[in-house]
Amino acid sequence: MTGWALDLGTTNSAVARWDEPLEKPRLVALPAICRKQESTDPLEGAHMVPSADDFLAKPGPLDRLGSWPPSR
């Protein structure tokens, strides 16, 4: 059996594939975009990819529309 899985989380995302010889899923490392691989901190999530990684430095008027209160 072969297969891939994609977990699109609100904070982190991950990709996994089925490892046939071990008969279990394995997370796929994406070193260019994953969190720090060498970290020993379990909260760092070495194979996790941040779902949101960029913020607007200077938002324009259209970017701020979501922060306005609803009109009545």
PDB file of N, CA, C and O in Angstrom:
ATOM      1  N   MET A   1       0.843  -1.178   0.000  1.00  0.00           N
ATOM      2  CA  MET A   1       0.000   0.000   0.000  1.00  0.00           C
ATOM      3  C   MET A   1       0.891   1.244   0.000  1.00  0.00           C
ATOM      4  O   MET A   1       1.862   1.310   0.753  1.00  0.00           O
ATOM      5  N   THR A   2       0.570   2.216  -0.826  1.00  0.00           N
ATOM      6  CA  THR A   2       1.288   3.485  -0.826  1.00  0.00           C
ATOM      7  C   THR A   2       0.285   4.597  -0.622  1.00  0.00           C
ATOM      8  O   THR A   2      -0.874   4.486  -1.023  1.00  0.00           O
ATOM      9  N   GLY A   3       0.727   5.648  -0.010  1.00  0.00           N
ATOM     10  CA  GLY A   3      -0.172   6.768   0.199  1.00  0.00           C
ATOM     11  C   GLY A   3       0.550   7.956   0.795  1.00  0.00           C
ATOM     12  O   GLY A   3       1.623   7.830   1.385  1.00  0.00           O
ATOM     13  N   TRP A   4      -0.059   9.098   0.627  1.00  0.00           N
ATOM     14  CA  TRP A   4       0.449  10.349   1.151  1.00  0.00           C
ATOM     15  C   TRP A   4      -0.653  11.020   1.952  1.00  0.00           C
ATOM     16  O   TRP A   4      -1.837  10.819   1.680  1.00  0.00           O
ATOM     17  N   ALA A   5      -0.270  11.808   2.926  1.00  0.00           N
ATOM     18  CA  ALA A   5      -1.245  12.558   3.721  1.00  0.00           C
ATOM     19  C   ALA A   5      -0.731  13.981   3.904  1.00  0.00           C
ATOM     20  O   ALA A   5       0.469  14.206   4.056  1.00  0.00           O
ATOM     21  N   LEU A   6      -1.638  14.918   3.888  1.00  0.00           N
ATOM     22  CA  LEU A   6      -1.309  16.322   4.085  1.00  0.00           C
ATOM     23  C   LEU A   6      -2.198  16.856   5.195  1.00  0.00           C
ATOM     24  O   LEU A   6      -3.424  16.814   5.093  1.00  0.00           O
ATOM     25  N   ASP A   7      -1.583  17.355   6.246  1.00  0.00           N
ATOM     26  CA  ASP A   7      -2.309  17.933   7.370  1.00  0.00           C
ATOM     27  C   ASP A   7      -2.147  19.442   7.295  1.00  0.00           C
ATOM     28  O   ASP A   7      -1.067  19.970   7.564  1.00  0.00           O
ATOM     29  N   LEU A   8      -3.211  20.132   6.933  1.00  0.00           N
ATOM     30  CA  LEU A   8      -3.193  21.597   6.859  1.00  0.00           C
ATOM     31  C   LEU A   8      -3.785  22.157   8.144  1.00  0.00           C
ATOM     32  O   LEU A   8      -5.000  22.316   8.262  1.00  0.00           O
ATOM     33  N   GLY A   9      -2.934  22.447   9.086  1.00  0.00           N
ATOM     34  CA  GLY A   9      -3.378  22.981  10.364  1.00  0.00           C
ATOM     35  C   GLY A   9      -3.407  24.494  10.366  1.00  0.00           C
ATOM     36  O   GLY A   9      -2.888  25.134   9.452  1.00  0.00           O
ATOM     37  N   THR A  10      -4.014  25.067  11.396  1.00  0.00           N
ATOM     38  CA  THR A  10      -4.083  26.521  11.484  1.00  0.00           C
ATOM     39  C   THR A  10      -2.748  27.120  11.920  1.00  0.00           C
ATOM     40  O   THR A  10      -2.452  28.267  11.588  1.00  0.00           O
ATOM     41  N   THR A  11      -1.939  26.359  12.660  1.00  0.00           N
ATOM     42  CA  THR A  11      -0.640  26.834  13.115  1.00  0.00           C
ATOM     43  C   THR A  11       0.502  26.156  12.382  1.00  0.00           C
ATOM     44  O   THR A  11       1.440  26.817  11.938  1.00  0.00           O
ATOM     45  N   ASN A  12       0.427  24.838  12.254  1.00  0.00           N
ATOM     46  CA  ASN A  12       1.466  24.050  11.585  1.00  0.00           C
ATOM     47  C   ASN A  12       0.828  23.109  10.578  1.00  0.00           C
ATOM     48  O   ASN A  12      -0.334  22.729  10.717  1.00  0.00           O
ATOM     49  N   SER A  13       1.590  22.740   9.572  1.00  0.00           N
ATOM     50  CA  SER A  13       1.162  21.771   8.570  1.00  0.00           C
ATOM     51  C   SER A  13       2.257  20.720   8.436  1.00  0.00           C
ATOM     52  O   SER A  13       3.411  20.967   8.787  1.00  0.00           O
ATOM     53  N   ALA A  14       1.887  19.540   7.925  1.00  0.00           N
ATOM     54  CA  ALA A  14       2.863  18.460   7.768  1.00  0.00           C
ATOM     55  C   ALA A  14       2.472  17.573   6.595  1.00  0.00           C
ATOM     56  O   ALA A  14       1.311  17.524   6.187  1.00  0.00           O
ATOM     57  N   VAL A  15       3.475  16.870   6.062  1.00  0.00           N
ATOM     58  CA  VAL A  15       3.272  15.903   4.986  1.00  0.00           C
ATOM     59  C   VAL A  15       3.789  14.561   5.498  1.00  0.00           C
ATOM     60  O   VAL A  15       4.855  14.495   6.110  1.00  0.00           O
ATOM     61  N   ALA A  16       3.040  13.506   5.249  1.00  0.00           N
ATOM     62  CA  ALA A  16       3.463  12.160   5.652  1.00  0.00           C
ATOM     63  C   ALA A  16       3.280  11.205   4.483  1.00  0.00           C
ATOM     64  O   ALA A  16       2.466  11.438   3.590  1.00  0.00           O
ATOM     65  N   ARG A  17       4.051  10.127   4.505  1.00  0.00           N
ATOM     66  CA  ARG A  17       3.903   9.079   3.491  1.00  0.00           C
ATOM     67  C   ARG A  17       3.905   7.734   4.204  1.00  0.00           C
ATOM     68  O   ARG A  17       4.416   7.617   5.317  1.00  0.00           O
ATOM     69  N   TRP A  18       3.346   6.744   3.575  1.00  0.00           N
ATOM     70  CA  TRP A  18       3.307   5.404   4.141  1.00  0.00           C
ATOM     71  C   TRP A  18       4.635   4.714   3.856  1.00  0.00           C
ATOM     72  O   TRP A  18       5.047   4.607   2.701  1.00  0.00           O
ATOM     73  N   ASP A  19       5.309   4.243   4.915  1.00  0.00           N
ATOM     74  CA  ASP A  19       6.580   3.529   4.790  1.00  0.00           C
ATOM     75  C   ASP A  19       6.263   2.040   4.732  1.00  0.00           C
ATOM     76  O   ASP A  19       5.948   1.422   5.749  1.00  0.00           O
ATOM     77  N   GLU A  20       6.348   1.476   3.542  1.00  0.00           N
ATOM     78  CA  GLU A  20       5.968   0.074   3.308  1.00  0.00           C
ATOM     79  C   GLU A  20       6.759  -0.922   4.161  1.00  0.00           C
ATOM     80  O   GLU A  20       6.149  -1.779   4.800  1.00  0.00           O
ATOM     81  N   PRO A  21       8.099  -0.842   4.195  1.00  0.00           N
ATOM     82  CA  PRO A  21       8.849  -1.822   4.996  1.00  0.00           C
ATOM     83  C   PRO A  21       8.520  -1.773   6.490  1.00  0.00           C
ATOM     84  O   PRO A  21       8.455  -2.814   7.144  1.00  0.00           O
ATOM     85  N   LEU A  22       8.314  -0.574   7.032  1.00  0.00           N
ATOM     86  CA  LEU A  22       8.001  -0.439   8.457  1.00  0.00           C
ATOM     87  C   LEU A  22       6.511  -0.563   8.749  1.00  0.00           C
ATOM     88  O   LEU A  22       6.105  -0.701   9.903  1.00  0.00           O
ATOM     89  N   GLU A  23       5.706  -0.514   7.704  1.00  0.00           N
ATOM     90  CA  GLU A  23       4.242  -0.586   7.822  1.00  0.00           C
ATOM     91  C   GLU A  23       3.679   0.455   8.783  1.00  0.00           C
ATOM     92  O   GLU A  23       2.858   0.156   9.650  1.00  0.00           O
ATOM     93  N   LYS A  24       4.152   1.697   8.596  1.00  0.00           N
ATOM     94  CA  LYS A  24       3.622   2.809   9.384  1.00  0.00           C
ATOM     95  C   LYS A  24       3.896   4.123   8.649  1.00  0.00           C
ATOM     96  O   LYS A  24       4.764   4.173   7.777  1.00  0.00           O
ATOM     97  N   PRO A  25       3.171   5.175   8.989  1.00  0.00           N
ATOM     98  CA  PRO A  25       3.404   6.466   8.334  1.00  0.00           C
ATOM     99  C   PRO A  25       4.670   7.126   8.862  1.00  0.00           C
ATOM    100  O   PRO A  25       5.066   6.915  10.008  1.00  0.00           O
ATOM    101  N   ARG A  26       5.297   7.928   8.007  1.00  0.00           N
ATOM    102  CA  ARG A  26       6.496   8.686   8.393  1.00  0.00           C
ATOM    103  C   ARG A  26       6.336  10.121   7.911  1.00  0.00           C
ATOM    104  O   ARG A  26       5.893  10.364   6.789  1.00  0.00           O
ATOM    105  N   LEU A  27       6.700  11.068   8.769  1.00  0.00           N
ATOM    106  CA  LEU A  27       6.670  12.466   8.370  1.00  0.00           C
ATOM    107  C   LEU A  27       7.772  12.740   7.359  1.00  0.00           C
ATOM    108  O   LEU A  27       8.881  12.220   7.484  1.00  0.00           O
ATOM    109  N   VAL A  28       7.473  13.546   6.369  1.00  0.00           N
ATOM    110  CA  VAL A  28       8.433  13.905   5.331  1.00  0.00           C
ATOM    111  C   VAL A  28       9.106  15.219   5.740  1.00  0.00           C
ATOM    112  O   VAL A  28       8.430  16.204   6.038  1.00  0.00           O
ATOM    113  N   ALA A  29      10.429  15.225   5.752  1.00  0.00           N
ATOM    114  CA  ALA A  29      11.178  16.432   6.098  1.00  0.00           C
ATOM    115  C   ALA A  29      11.298  17.326   4.866  1.00  0.00           C
ATOM    116  O   ALA A  29      11.675  16.865   3.788  1.00  0.00           O
ATOM    117  N   LEU A  30      10.981  18.577   5.030  1.00  0.00           N
ATOM    118  CA  LEU A  30      11.108  19.581   3.977  1.00  0.00           C
ATOM    119  C   LEU A  30      12.056  20.654   4.516  1.00  0.00           C
ATOM    120  O   LEU A  30      11.599  21.705   4.965  1.00  0.00           O
ATOM    121  N   PRO A  31      13.370  20.405   4.478  1.00  0.00           N
ATOM    122  CA  PRO A  31      14.337  21.257   5.164  1.00  0.00           C
ATOM    123  C   PRO A  31      14.293  22.734   4.784  1.00  0.00           C
ATOM    124  O   PRO A  31      14.611  23.589   5.610  1.00  0.00           O
ATOM    125  N   ALA A  32      13.913  23.044   3.570  1.00  0.00           N
ATOM    126  CA  ALA A  32      13.907  24.451   3.152  1.00  0.00           C
ATOM    127  C   ALA A  32      12.817  25.265   3.847  1.00  0.00           C
ATOM    128  O   ALA A  32      12.942  26.483   3.976  1.00  0.00           O
ATOM    129  N   ILE A  33      11.748  24.602   4.295  1.00  0.00           N
ATOM    130  CA  ILE A  33      10.636  25.346   4.893  1.00  0.00           C
ATOM    131  C   ILE A  33      10.220  24.842   6.266  1.00  0.00           C
ATOM    132  O   ILE A  33       9.387  25.473   6.916  1.00  0.00           O
ATOM    133  N   CYS A  34      10.774  23.719   6.728  1.00  0.00           N
ATOM    134  CA  CYS A  34      10.426  23.179   8.043  1.00  0.00           C
ATOM    135  C   CYS A  34      11.037  24.014   9.158  1.00  0.00           C
ATOM    136  O   CYS A  34      11.952  24.810   8.947  1.00  0.00           O
ATOM    137  N   ARG A  35      10.501  23.803  10.340  1.00  0.00           N
ATOM    138  CA  ARG A  35      11.100  24.426  11.516  1.00  0.00           C
ATOM    139  C   ARG A  35      12.493  23.846  11.735  1.00  0.00           C
ATOM    140  O   ARG A  35      12.904  22.947  11.002  1.00  0.00           O
ATOM    141  N   LYS A  36      13.218  24.339  12.720  1.00  0.00           N
ATOM    142  CA  LYS A  36      14.603  23.928  12.949  1.00  0.00           C
ATOM    143  C   LYS A  36      14.740  22.412  13.104  1.00  0.00           C
ATOM    144  O   LYS A  36      14.153  21.826  14.013  1.00  0.00           O
ATOM    145  N   GLN A  37      15.503  21.784  12.232  1.00  0.00           N
ATOM    146  CA  GLN A  37      15.702  20.333  12.270  1.00  0.00           C
ATOM    147  C   GLN A  37      16.555  19.899  13.452  1.00  0.00           C
ATOM    148  O   GLN A  37      16.336  18.819  14.001  1.00  0.00           O
ATOM    149  N   GLU A  38      17.521  20.714  13.855  1.00  0.00           N
ATOM    150  CA  GLU A  38      18.463  20.309  14.894  1.00  0.00           C
ATOM    151  C   GLU A  38      17.951  20.538  16.308  1.00  0.00           C
ATOM    152  O   GLU A  38      18.631  20.166  17.264  1.00  0.00           O
ATOM    153  N   SER A  39      16.797  21.126  16.471  1.00  0.00           N
ATOM    154  CA  SER A  39      16.267  21.449  17.787  1.00  0.00           C
ATOM    155  C   SER A  39      15.898  20.183  18.565  1.00  0.00           C
ATOM    156  O   SER A  39      15.372  19.220  18.006  1.00  0.00           O
ATOM    157  N   THR A  40      16.186  20.212  19.860  1.00  0.00           N
ATOM    158  CA  THR A  40      15.795  19.096  20.728  1.00  0.00           C
ATOM    159  C   THR A  40      14.512  19.429  21.488  1.00  0.00           C
ATOM    160  O   THR A  40      13.998  18.599  22.237  1.00  0.00           O
ATOM    161  N   ASP A  41      14.006  20.626  21.297  1.00  0.00           N
ATOM    162  CA  ASP A  41      12.764  21.047  21.944  1.00  0.00           C
ATOM    163  C   ASP A  41      11.585  20.373  21.253  1.00  0.00           C
ATOM    164  O   ASP A  41      11.353  20.621  20.070  1.00  0.00           O
ATOM    165  N   PRO A  42      10.824  19.515  21.967  1.00  0.00           N
ATOM    166  CA  PRO A  42       9.708  18.821  21.332  1.00  0.00           C
ATOM    167  C   PRO A  42       8.615  19.763  20.839  1.00  0.00           C
ATOM    168  O   PRO A  42       7.846  19.404  19.947  1.00  0.00           O
ATOM    169  N   LEU A  43       8.537  20.962  21.408  1.00  0.00           N
ATOM    170  CA  LEU A  43       7.531  21.928  20.961  1.00  0.00           C
ATOM    171  C   LEU A  43       7.928  22.608  19.659  1.00  0.00           C
ATOM    172  O   LEU A  43       7.097  23.259  19.027  1.00  0.00           O
ATOM    173  N   GLU A  44       9.177  22.469  19.250  1.00  0.00           N
ATOM    174  CA  GLU A  44       9.643  23.081  18.004  1.00  0.00           C
ATOM    175  C   GLU A  44       9.086  22.343  16.795  1.00  0.00           C
ATOM    176  O   GLU A  44       8.901  22.960  15.746  1.00  0.00           O
ATOM    177  N   GLY A  45       8.813  21.044  16.901  1.00  0.00           N
ATOM    178  CA  GLY A  45       8.220  20.283  15.799  1.00  0.00           C
ATOM    179  C   GLY A  45       9.084  20.278  14.557  1.00  0.00           C
ATOM    180  O   GLY A  45       8.753  20.944  13.576  1.00  0.00           O
ATOM    181  N   ALA A  46      10.183  19.541  14.574  1.00  0.00           N
ATOM    182  CA  ALA A  46      11.185  19.598  13.513  1.00  0.00           C
ATOM    183  C   ALA A  46      10.650  19.334  12.109  1.00  0.00           C
ATOM    184  O   ALA A  46      11.201  19.871  11.148  1.00  0.00           O
ATOM    185  N   HIS A  47       9.619  18.544  11.954  1.00  0.00           N
ATOM    186  CA  HIS A  47       9.093  18.242  10.617  1.00  0.00           C
ATOM    187  C   HIS A  47       7.863  19.082  10.275  1.00  0.00           C
ATOM    188  O   HIS A  47       7.219  18.862   9.249  1.00  0.00           O
ATOM    189  N   MET A  48       7.546  20.034  11.130  1.00  0.00           N
ATOM    190  CA  MET A  48       6.355  20.846  10.915  1.00  0.00           C
ATOM    191  C   MET A  48       6.687  22.099  10.106  1.00  0.00           C
ATOM    192  O   MET A  48       7.769  22.674  10.232  1.00  0.00           O
ATOM    193  N   VAL A  49       5.735  22.501   9.280  1.00  0.00           N
ATOM    194  CA  VAL A  49       5.863  23.695   8.455  1.00  0.00           C
ATOM    195  C   VAL A  49       4.881  24.733   9.003  1.00  0.00           C
ATOM    196  O   VAL A  49       3.698  24.430   9.155  1.00  0.00           O
ATOM    197  N   PRO A  50       5.341  25.942   9.300  1.00  0.00           N
ATOM    198  CA  PRO A  50       4.401  26.960   9.777  1.00  0.00           C
ATOM    199  C   PRO A  50       3.323  27.224   8.725  1.00  0.00           C
ATOM    200  O   PRO A  50       3.636  27.441   7.555  1.00  0.00           O
ATOM    201  N   SER A  51       2.066  27.207   9.138  1.00  0.00           N
ATOM    202  CA  SER A  51       0.971  27.438   8.196  1.00  0.00           C
ATOM    203  C   SER A  51       0.894  28.898   7.775  1.00  0.00           C
ATOM    204  O   SER A  51       0.558  29.194   6.629  1.00  0.00           O
ATOM    205  N   ALA A  52       1.201  29.813   8.689  1.00  0.00           N
ATOM    206  CA  ALA A  52       1.240  31.246   8.374  1.00  0.00           C
ATOM    207  C   ALA A  52       2.610  31.740   8.785  1.00  0.00           C
ATOM    208  O   ALA A  52       2.967  31.679   9.962  1.00  0.00           O
ATOM    209  N   ASP A  53       3.377  32.224   7.837  1.00  0.00           N
ATOM    210  CA  ASP A  53       4.737  32.612   8.174  1.00  0.00           C
ATOM    211  C   ASP A  53       5.110  34.025   7.755  1.00  0.00           C
ATOM    212  O   ASP A  53       6.276  34.406   7.848  1.00  0.00           O
ATOM    213  N   ASP A  54       4.138  34.808   7.296  1.00  0.00           N
ATOM    214  CA  ASP A  54       4.461  36.151   6.847  1.00  0.00           C
ATOM    215  C   ASP A  54       3.307  37.085   7.179  1.00  0.00           C
ATOM    216  O   ASP A  54       2.139  36.735   7.009  1.00  0.00           O
ATOM    217  N   PHE A  55       3.644  38.251   7.644  1.00  0.00           N
ATOM    218  CA  PHE A  55       2.635  39.260   7.944  1.00  0.00           C
ATOM    219  C   PHE A  55       2.939  40.507   7.129  1.00  0.00           C
ATOM    220  O   PHE A  55       4.091  40.766   6.783  1.00  0.00           O
ATOM    221  N   LEU A  56       1.919  41.264   6.829  1.00  0.00           N
ATOM    222  CA  LEU A  56       2.113  42.506   6.077  1.00  0.00           C
ATOM    223  C   LEU A  56       2.806  43.524   6.971  1.00  0.00           C
ATOM    224  O   LEU A  56       2.338  43.810   8.073  1.00  0.00           O
ATOM    225  N   ALA A  57       3.913  44.068   6.498  1.00  0.00           N
ATOM    226  CA  ALA A  57       4.658  45.045   7.289  1.00  0.00           C
ATOM    227  C   ALA A  57       3.865  46.336   7.458  1.00  0.00           C
ATOM    228  O   ALA A  57       3.837  46.910   8.546  1.00  0.00           O
ATOM    229  N   LYS A  58       3.224  46.790   6.389  1.00  0.00           N
ATOM    230  CA  LYS A  58       2.447  48.022   6.444  1.00  0.00           C
ATOM    231  C   LYS A  58       1.126  47.759   5.722  1.00  0.00           C
ATOM    232  O   LYS A  58       1.036  47.954   4.510  1.00  0.00           O
ATOM    233  N   PRO A  59       0.094  47.316   6.459  1.00  0.00           N
ATOM    234  CA  PRO A  59      -1.172  46.998   5.800  1.00  0.00           C
ATOM    235  C   PRO A  59      -1.841  48.236   5.220  1.00  0.00           C
ATOM    236  O   PRO A  59      -1.796  49.320   5.802  1.00  0.00           O
ATOM    237  N   GLY A  60      -2.457  48.051   4.068  1.00  0.00           N
ATOM    238  CA  GLY A  60      -3.189  49.131   3.417  1.00  0.00           C
ATOM    239  C   GLY A  60      -4.647  49.130   3.857  1.00  0.00           C
ATOM    240  O   GLY A  60      -5.039  48.300   4.677  1.00  0.00           O
ATOM    241  N   PRO A  61      -5.450  50.038   3.334  1.00  0.00           N
ATOM    242  CA  PRO A  61      -6.857  50.147   3.736  1.00  0.00           C
ATOM    243  C   PRO A  61      -7.643  48.845   3.495  1.00  0.00           C
ATOM    244  O   PRO A  61      -8.445  48.449   4.341  1.00  0.00           O
ATOM    245  N   LEU A  62      -7.426  48.196   2.380  1.00  0.00           N
ATOM    246  CA  LEU A  62      -8.156  46.948   2.116  1.00  0.00           C
ATOM    247  C   LEU A  62      -7.731  45.830   3.057  1.00  0.00           C
ATOM    248  O   LEU A  62      -8.542  44.961   3.378  1.00  0.00           O
ATOM    249  N   ASP A  63      -6.494  45.832   3.504  1.00  0.00           N
ATOM    250  CA  ASP A  63      -6.012  44.815   4.438  1.00  0.00           C
ATOM    251  C   ASP A  63      -6.657  44.967   5.806  1.00  0.00           C
ATOM    252  O   ASP A  63      -6.810  43.986   6.534  1.00  0.00           O
ATOM    253  N   ARG A  64      -7.035  46.192   6.161  1.00  0.00           N
ATOM    254  CA  ARG A  64      -7.597  46.459   7.490  1.00  0.00           C
ATOM    255  C   ARG A  64      -9.116  46.299   7.548  1.00  0.00           C
ATOM    256  O   ARG A  64      -9.696  46.471   8.620  1.00  0.00           O
ATOM    257  N   LEU A  65      -9.767  45.985   6.462  1.00  0.00           N
ATOM    258  CA  LEU A  65     -11.231  45.857   6.458  1.00  0.00           C
ATOM    259  C   LEU A  65     -11.733  44.871   7.504  1.00  0.00           C
ATOM    260  O   LEU A  65     -12.781  45.102   8.108  1.00  0.00           O
ATOM    261  N   GLY A  66     -11.021  43.791   7.730  1.00  0.00           N
ATOM    262  CA  GLY A  66     -11.453  42.793   8.703  1.00  0.00           C
ATOM    263  C   GLY A  66     -11.427  43.283  10.134  1.00  0.00           C
ATOM    264  O   GLY A  66     -12.073  42.683  10.994  1.00  0.00           O
ATOM    265  N   SER A  67     -10.708  44.344  10.418  1.00  0.00           N
ATOM    266  CA  SER A  67     -10.638  44.857  11.788  1.00  0.00           C
ATOM    267  C   SER A  67     -11.740  45.870  12.109  1.00  0.00           C
ATOM    268  O   SER A  67     -11.877  46.289  13.259  1.00  0.00           O
ATOM    269  N   TRP A  68     -12.524  46.265  11.104  1.00  0.00           N
ATOM    270  CA  TRP A  68     -13.615  47.207  11.349  1.00  0.00           C
ATOM    271  C   TRP A  68     -14.791  46.505  12.000  1.00  0.00           C
ATOM    272  O   TRP A  68     -15.079  45.349  11.689  1.00  0.00           O
ATOM    273  N   PRO A  69     -15.466  47.194  12.896  1.00  0.00           N
ATOM    274  CA  PRO A  69     -16.662  46.570  13.505  1.00  0.00           C
ATOM    275  C   PRO A  69     -17.780  46.445  12.479  1.00  0.00           C
ATOM    276  O   PRO A  69     -17.848  47.237  11.539  1.00  0.00           O
ATOM    277  N   PRO A  70     -18.648  45.467  12.647  1.00  0.00           N
ATOM    278  CA  PRO A  70     -19.757  45.313  11.689  1.00  0.00           C
ATOM    279  C   PRO A  70     -20.665  46.541  11.698  1.00  0.00           C
ATOM    280  O   PRO A  70     -20.917  47.120  12.755  1.00  0.00           O
ATOM    281  N   SER A  71     -21.153  46.935  10.533  1.00  0.00           N
ATOM    282  CA  SER A  71     -22.053  48.087  10.458  1.00  0.00           C
ATOM    283  C   SER A  71     -23.496  47.613  10.660  1.00  0.00           C
ATOM    284  O   SER A  71     -23.846  46.476  10.344  1.00  0.00           O
ATOM    285  N   ARG A  72     -24.301  48.498  11.182  1.00  0.00           N
ATOM    286  CA  ARG A  72     -25.713  48.141  11.451  1.00  0.00           C
ATOM    287  C   ARG A  72     -26.620  48.837  10.509  1.00  0.00           C
ATOM    288  O   ARG A  72     -27.836  48.663  10.580  1.00  0.00           O
TER     289      ARG A  72
END
